[in-house]
Structure formats: structure tokens, C-alpha cells
């Protein structure tokens, strides 16, 4: 399995075409075309936003805005007719620059008050794109697939997961991320608030059947200097605990996640823990113990609730450790960050399983 994935790394990939991808005419409703942007500042200001387009006239949208004044604004729904979609994205330079707009109604989760928000910002990349299929360590993915029983049902399921089955077979499933910086304004009821924050963008397209996923974790921690560590973990019926990630702490390039050990996690009935602890090792030889503390949370259902997120914002602490499962040594260096804590579940709790391996 690992050999097959190494061969996949050598296949050419055009980031210009990927960034400019649009859903072709005649594509099925399972084909997704989506964008995520998230920025975080050490003073507590954060925003997270996603736009997902389908070939059925609908758009999946959420916005989270946490202001320096404590306001916690969110969209009060996540599904819009495309003609009424409040979010737009435009590519300026493929692989580097984007412009993003939001113009819509939000609710303050603190007191229920409603506010009209208009946002506009420019995203500029800081490092090259991180594409898991090309830049990620193959061990985590190959281990998950190799541990399954290889039979006709497995390969049928695998082709559906990869988006290369009989339906829409010419559209590959693609997902990649890139660290960068966002500069712009948010007008809340006409009152402008400027921001300049580091963060990431996420680009995904291809087959996206929400009901096919069992559960997932997606963590993005951003330091005051704009450095990023990502930890991604997902389970499907045909592959459990697929993991991938990267870190550019103390560096100007991404090191890939090689392994992890879950120290503290509980599904908590489908809401997830307010604190989770994970050990992670990377290709640069560094190991961290990451503690993520959730501070703000938005429930975002998809596909009529077949799969749902708790899309959250929180504080992160990273401590250097000798190896996975070993406690930090006295005086070990600590790194503070803030970012995204996205946890998702299928509505069928019997499919959740565990993230232990």
C-alpha cells in the first residue's frame, strides 16, 4: 500500500488548474467545490469561514467571527440557495493570492442579537501549498488502508471514497492547505473593524458524501508569528484513523506528520471534549504534546444532519517531548497558539469507533 502511494506522489499535479477548478456541467450532486479561510490573532480575534458549492443550486456556508470586544458572531444557518449565498471567493494569483467577500446576517451567540456583517479581505500565502497526497508522510494513510481486509467490497468502497467510481469518475478528490496572511475589514452594522491576521486556507473539490464519513478531527494552530501546525484525523467505513498533518514551527518550510498518539480524547456524545491532548511526531525529528482547549463552538449540520461539525475556536499549547507517549522533561519549551478545533461525527454513533490505534 505504501509503495502504491509513493507512486501517486510522482504523478504530476497542476495547482493552477486546482485553484481555478469549477464544477463541470453535468456533474452529480455529490461533487463538492469548497474553500475555507481562517485567521487568528493572539489578542483573541479570530474568524473561520467556509463556502461549499454543489451542482444542485445550493451552497454550504458558515462564518464565525470573534471580535476583540468579545462579540461572537455566526451565521444562523449553513445552507443557502446559490442565488442568495452571502460568501464569494475570487482567485487573484493561483497558489498565492485570493480575495474573499461576505455580506449577510449573523447572530451574536452571547445574547442572540442580530447584526448585518460585510467582510472583505485579501489572502496572501506565506509558504507553498501542502498537499497530503504529495507532501504528506505515506505511513499513516497506507497503514489505515493496509489494515483492512482486501476484497471486492473494500475496493468498491475505496473507489467511492476517492471519487473515481463510475459516477463523476473523471473528477478526482483533492484537498490541500496553505499557510498565509489575511488583511481586510469587517463592517458590523456599518461599523468597520480592520484586521491583519495569520492563518490558513483550505481548498477541496471532488466527491464529498457527508454520510460516508464516520468521524473526523481537524486542528489548525496558529502562532503570533504566523507559524502553523495542522493535525488531521478521519475514519471511513473502509479505513480507520487516517491521519496527516504538518508543522512549520521554528522553520520556513513544512515538516510532515509521521505518527501520533491520542493522550486524552472523548467523543462526549458527539460534542467532543473541551480539552484534548495529542502527541505528534514530524519528519524534522521534533515531537510535541499538543493541548487544545475549546473556547467558542458552532454546531454546523450537513446533508440534513447525516454528518455534523462542532466548528470551534480554541487555545493551543505545544510542549517538546522526547517521544510519543513520554511526558515533557522539566523546563521543556512551550509554544502558545490559537486556532481551529473542528470535530465531526456521523449521526450514527455506532460508526464512531475510537482514535486509538
C-alpha positions in Angstrom: 0.0 0.0 0.0 2.8 2.4 0.8 4.5 1.6 -2.5 1.3 2.5 -4.3 1.1 5.8 -2.5 4.7 6.6 -3.3 3.9 6.1 -6.9 1.0 8.5 -6.5 3.4 11.2 -5.2 5.2 11.2 -8.6 2.1 11.9 -10.6 2.0 15.5 -11.9 -0.4 17.9 -10.2 -1.3 21.3 -11.6 -2.0 23.8 -8.7 -3.2 26.5 -11.1 -5.9 24.2 -12.5 -6.8 23.0 -9.0 -7.2 26.6 -7.6 -9.3 27.5 -10.6 -11.4 24.3 -10.6 -15.1 24.8 -11.2 -17.8 22.1 -11.2 -18.4 21.0 -14.8 -21.8 20.9 -16.3 -23.5 17.6 -15.7 -21.6 16.7 -12.5 -23.6 14.9 -9.9 -24.8 16.4 -6.5 -22.0 14.6 -4.6 -19.3 16.7 -6.3 -18.1 19.5 -4.0 -16.1 22.6 -4.7 -15.1 24.3 -1.4 -12.9 26.9 0.2 -12.1 27.5 3.9 -10.3 30.6 5.3 -9.3 31.0 9.0 -7.3 33.6 10.8 -6.2 34.0 14.4 -4.6 36.7 16.5 -3.0 36.4 19.9 -5.3 39.2 21.3 -8.3 36.8 20.8 -9.6 38.0 17.5 -10.5 35.0 15.2 -12.6 34.2 12.2 -13.5 31.0 10.3 -15.5 30.7 7.1 -16.3 28.1 4.6 -18.0 28.1 1.2 -19.0 24.7 -0.4 -20.8 24.7 -3.7 -22.8 21.8 -5.1 -24.3 21.2 -8.5 -27.8 21.3 -7.1 -28.2 25.0 -6.7 -27.2 25.1 -3.0 -24.2 26.5 -1.1 -22.9 25.3 2.3 -21.7 28.3 4.3 -20.6 29.2 7.8 -18.9 32.2 9.3 -17.5 32.5 12.8 -16.3 36.0 13.9 -14.8 36.5 17.4 -14.0 40.2 17.9 -11.5 41.8 20.2 -14.6 43.2 22.0 -15.9 39.7 22.8 -18.6 39.6 20.2 -19.2 36.0 18.9 -21.0 36.3 15.6 -22.1 33.4 13.5 -24.3 32.6 10.6 -27.6 31.2 11.9 -27.9 28.7 9.0 -25.4 26.8 6.9 -27.4 26.1 3.7 -28.3 28.8 1.1 -29.6 28.9 -2.4 -26.6 29.9 -4.5 -28.5 33.0 -5.7 -28.7 34.1 -2.0 -25.2 32.9 -1.0 -23.6 35.6 1.3 -20.0 34.5 0.6 -17.8 34.9 -2.6 -14.2 34.0 -3.4 -12.0 35.1 -6.2 -8.6 33.8 -7.1 -6.1 36.6 -7.9 -2.9 34.6 -8.4 -3.1 30.7 -8.4 -1.2 29.2 -5.5 -0.8 32.6 -3.8 -3.5 35.3 -3.6 -7.3 35.3 -3.1 -10.0 37.9 -2.4 -12.9 37.0 -0.2 -16.3 38.7 0.5 -19.1 38.1 2.9 -22.3 40.1 3.0 -25.1 38.6 5.3 -26.9 38.3 8.5 -25.3 37.0 11.7 -26.4 36.3 15.3 -24.3 37.1 18.4 -24.1 33.8 20.3 -23.7 35.8 23.5 -27.1 37.5 23.6 -29.0 36.4 20.5 -28.9 39.9 18.9 -28.8 40.1 15.1 -26.2 42.0 13.1 -25.6 42.7 9.4 -21.9 42.0 8.5 -19.9 42.9 5.4 -16.4 41.4 5.2 -13.7 41.8 2.6 -10.1 40.6 2.8 -7.1 39.7 0.8 -5.3 36.4 1.5 -1.6 36.1 0.6 0.3 32.9 1.0 3.4 32.6 3.3 4.6 29.1 2.4 4.0 26.7 -0.6 0.8 24.6 -0.7 0.8 21.4 1.5 -0.9 18.6 -0.5 -1.2 15.5 1.7 -1.1 13.1 -1.3 2.2 14.6 -2.5 3.8 16.2 0.6 2.4 14.1 3.4 4.1 11.1 5.0 2.6 8.0 3.4 2.8 5.8 6.5 -0.4 7.0 8.2 -2.6 6.6 5.1 -1.1 3.3 3.9 -1.3 1.8 7.4 -5.0 2.6 7.6 -5.8 1.0 4.2 -3.5 -1.9 4.6 -5.1 -3.0 7.9 -8.5 -3.6 6.1 -9.5 -6.9 4.5 -8.8 -6.5 0.8 -11.8 -7.9 -1.1 -14.3 -6.7 -3.7 -16.3 -4.7 -1.1 -13.1 -2.9 0.0 -12.0 -1.8 -3.4 -15.6 -0.8 -4.3 -15.7 1.3 -1.2 -12.3 2.7 -1.8 -13.1 3.9 -5.3 -16.2 5.7 -3.9 -14.1 7.4 -1.3 -11.5 8.5 -3.8 -14.1 10.0 -6.1 -13.1 7.8 -9.1 -16.0 5.4 -9.2 -18.5 5.1 -12.0 -20.2 8.4 -11.1 -18.2 11.5 -11.9 -15.2 9.3 -12.4 -13.2 12.0 -14.2 -13.2 14.3 -11.2 -10.5 13.4 -8.6 -11.0 14.0 -4.9 -8.5 16.8 -3.9 -7.7 18.5 -0.7 -4.8 20.8 0.2 -3.9 23.6 2.6 -1.6 26.7 2.6 -0.5 29.0 5.4 -0.8 32.7 4.8 -1.9 36.1 6.0 -5.3 37.9 5.7 -5.8 41.7 5.7 -9.1 43.4 5.5 -12.2 44.8 7.2 -15.3 43.6 8.8 -18.2 46.0 9.0 -20.7 45.1 11.7 -23.9 47.1 11.3 -21.9 49.6 9.3 -19.1 50.0 11.9 -15.8 49.0 10.3 -13.2 46.8 12.1 -9.9 46.3 10.4 -7.8 43.1 10.9 -4.5 41.7 9.8 -4.1 38.1 11.0 -2.1 35.0 10.1 -3.9 31.7 9.3 -4.6 29.2 6.5 -6.7 28.5 3.5 -8.1 25.1 2.7 -9.1 24.0 -0.8 -11.1 20.9 -1.6 -13.1 19.6 -4.5 -14.3 16.2 -5.8 -16.7 13.7 -4.4 -18.0 14.7 -0.9 -20.6 12.4 0.6 -21.1 13.5 4.1 -22.8 10.3 5.1 -19.8 8.3 4.0 -17.6 9.7 6.8 -17.7 8.1 10.3 -16.0 10.9 12.2 -13.1 13.3 12.0 -10.7 15.8 13.8 -9.2 18.8 12.1 -7.0 21.1 14.2 -5.1 24.2 12.9 -2.9 26.0 15.5 -1.5 29.4 14.5 1.2 31.2 16.5 1.6 35.0 16.8 4.4 34.8 14.2 2.1 33.1 11.7 3.6 29.6 12.1 1.1 26.7 11.7 0.7 23.2 12.9 -2.1 21.0 11.5 -3.4 17.7 12.7 -6.0 15.8 10.6 -7.6 12.5 11.5 -10.6 10.8 9.8 -12.3 7.5 9.8 -14.3 6.0 6.9 -16.0 2.6 6.7 -13.1 1.3 4.6 -10.3 2.9 6.5 -10.0 3.9 10.2 -7.8 6.6 11.7 -6.3 8.0 8.5 -4.0 10.7 9.7 -1.9 13.5 8.2 -0.5 16.9 9.2 2.3 19.3 9.0 4.2 21.9 11.1 6.4 24.9 10.3 7.2 25.9 13.9 10.7 27.5 14.0 11.1 27.0 10.3 10.3 28.4 6.9 9.1 25.1 5.5 6.6 22.3 6.3 7.6 19.1 8.1 5.1 16.3 7.7 3.4 14.4 10.5 4.8 10.9 10.8 2.8 9.5 13.8 0.5 10.4 16.6 -0.7 9.1 20.0 -4.0 10.1 21.5 -3.4 11.0 25.1 -6.8 12.4 26.1 -10.0 12.4 23.9 -13.7 11.5 24.4 -16.5 11.8 21.8 -18.6 13.2 24.7 -21.9 12.0 23.0 -21.0 13.8 19.7 -19.9 17.1 21.0 -16.2 16.3 21.7 -14.1 17.3 24.7 -13.5 20.9 25.7 -9.8 19.8 26.2 -8.0 17.2 24.1 -4.3 16.1 24.2 -2.4 14.6 21.4 1.3 13.7 20.9 2.7 14.2 17.4 6.0 13.5 15.7 7.2 15.1 12.5 9.7 14.4 9.7 12.1 17.0 11.1 12.6 14.8 14.2 10.5 17.0 16.5 7.8 15.7 18.9 5.2 17.8 20.5 2.5 17.2 23.1 -0.4 19.4 22.0 -3.2 20.5 24.3 -6.2 22.1 22.7 -8.8 24.0 24.8 -12.0 24.9 23.1 -13.3 28.4 23.9 -16.1 29.0 21.2 -18.2 26.5 19.4 -20.7 26.4 16.5 -22.9 23.4 15.6 -22.9 23.0 11.8 -25.1 20.2 10.3 -24.6 18.9 6.7 -26.7 16.7 4.4 -29.8 17.1 6.6 -27.8 16.2 9.7 -26.3 13.0 8.3 -22.9 14.4 9.3 -22.3 17.4 11.5 -19.4 19.5 12.9 -18.7 21.3 16.1 -16.8 24.1 14.4 -14.8 25.6 17.2 -12.1 28.1 18.1 -9.6 27.5 20.9 -6.2 27.9 22.5 -3.3 25.6 22.0 -0.2 24.7 24.0 2.7 22.7 22.4 5.4 21.2 24.6 8.5 19.5 23.3 8.6 15.8 24.3 11.3 13.1 23.9 9.0 10.7 22.1 5.3 9.8 21.6 3.8 8.9 25.0 6.6 10.4 27.0 5.9 13.3 29.3 7.8 16.6 28.7 11.1 17.0 30.6 11.4 19.7 33.3 11.8 23.1 31.6 10.7 21.8 28.2 9.9 24.6 25.7 6.3 25.6 25.3 4.7 27.3 22.3 1.4 29.1 22.5 -1.1 29.3 19.6 -4.7 29.9 18.8 -6.8 28.3 16.0 -9.4 25.9 14.7 -10.8 22.9 16.5 -13.1 21.1 14.1 -14.7 17.9 15.2 -17.2 15.9 13.2 -19.5 12.9 13.5 -21.9 10.8 11.5 -25.4 10.8 13.0 -25.0 7.0 13.5 -22.9 6.9 16.7 -22.2 3.1 16.2 -19.8 4.2 13.5 -17.6 6.5 15.6 -15.2 3.9 17.0 -12.0 5.2 18.6 -9.0 7.2 17.6 -6.7 4.8 19.5 -4.5 2.6 17.3 
